[in-house]
Amino acid sequence: MPSNVECQNTMDDRGPTNDVLAQVVQLAADLGPVLRPRGDEEFLQAIVETACLVFDAEACSIALFDERDEHLEFRVAAGRGAEATVGIRIPADRGIAGWALMSGQSIAVDDVRKDPRFAADVAESTGYVPNAIMAMPLESERQTFGVIEVLDRRRGGGEGVDDMEVLALFARQATLAVETSRIFSNLGRALLESAALAAQRDSLRTALHERAAQAPRSQAELAELALLFHDLGALGADERLTVARIAEDFLAYARKRRR
């Protein structure tokens, strides 16, 4: 087994690779403050808890769609059966949630026992079987991310306010959180793939350029964005700060417009 000194010497001999990795670290540091998602699972948890209070519901949950095996996974939940609900995975076409996901439509069922779409076995596994369910897909202009469900609500949104309109407000916030988080994760994946390529090319910029040219459109756009930040990193701190503020202002405008 080589000594620590020998290991260090081996690393020093790989100067270009170390330079590339150092650039990746710096690039990630520059990107972080601008693109770090505002919402994560804690925010999604706050959404379901708030929805429970607003609707005076027995429970509320959010399930996210996993494209790899076409399943819905319940990621957060509040109220009765919440602990047992988190982590449950079901085929994307099962249950009321599955119907909302596949159809892209919201739905309110007042008596689930009379609805053949209701997955009674899944509900029984949580220790709580609801009587009524409201479900709404979490979707952006580009894709559907999952479903939010409210179980056994006792209070609506208020006089003259439709329950689905209120649920849509929660759905939009959850969609924004999930979409932003996934964009950030995909950006990280693009950077890592580019770093692996850069180890062969000895140039992070060349690797990012190749990644942008060859990757599928959604990933290519992220690689192009990373390339812009790479070039920005060659400028001064004042220029980086200016661009970061412009990006934050644009994100705030985009979020407000989508609401």
WOTA-V920580 format. One record per residue. SS is DSSP state (h for helix, s for strand, l for the rest). Layout:
[[SS] [SS]]
//
This chain:
[[l] [l] [l] [h] [h] [h] [h] [h] [h] [h] [h] [h] [h] [l] [h] [h] [h] [h] [h] [h] [h] [h] [h] [h] [h] [h] [h] [h] [h] [h] [h] [h] [h] [h] [h] [l] [l] [l] [l] [l] [h] [h] [h] [h] [h] [h] [h] [h] [h] [h] [h] [h] [h] [h] [h] [l] [l] [l] [s] [s] [s] [s] [s] [s] [s] [s] [l] [l] [l] [l] [s] [s] [s] [s] [s] [s] [s] [s] [s] [l] [l] [h] [h] [h] [h] [l] [l] [l] [s] [s] [s] [l] [l] [l] [h] [h] [h] [h] [h] [h] [h] [h] [h] [l] [l] [l] [s] [s] [s] [l] [l] [h] [h] [h] [l] [l] [l] [l] [l] [h] [h] [h] [h] [h] [h] [h] [l] [l] [l] [l] [l] [l] [s] [s] [s] [s] [s] [s] [s] [l] [l] [l] [l] [s] [s] [s] [s] [s] [s] [s] [s] [l] [l] [l] [l] [l] [l] [l] [l] [l] [l] [l] [h] [h] [h] [h] [h] [h] [h] [h] [h] [h] [h] [h] [h] [h] [h] [h] [h] [h] [h] [h] [h] [h] [h] [h] [h] [h] [h] [h] [h] [h] [h] [h] [h] [h] [h] [h] [h] [h] [h] [l] [l] [h] [h] [h] [h] [h] [h] [h] [h] [h] [h] [h] [l] [l] [h] [h] [h] [h] [h] [h] [h] [h] [h] [h] [h] [h] [h] [h] [h] [h] [h] [l] [l] [l] [h] [h] [h] [h] [h] [h] [h] [h] [h] [h] [h] [h] [h] [h] [h] [h] [h] [h] [h] [h] [h] [h] [l]]
//
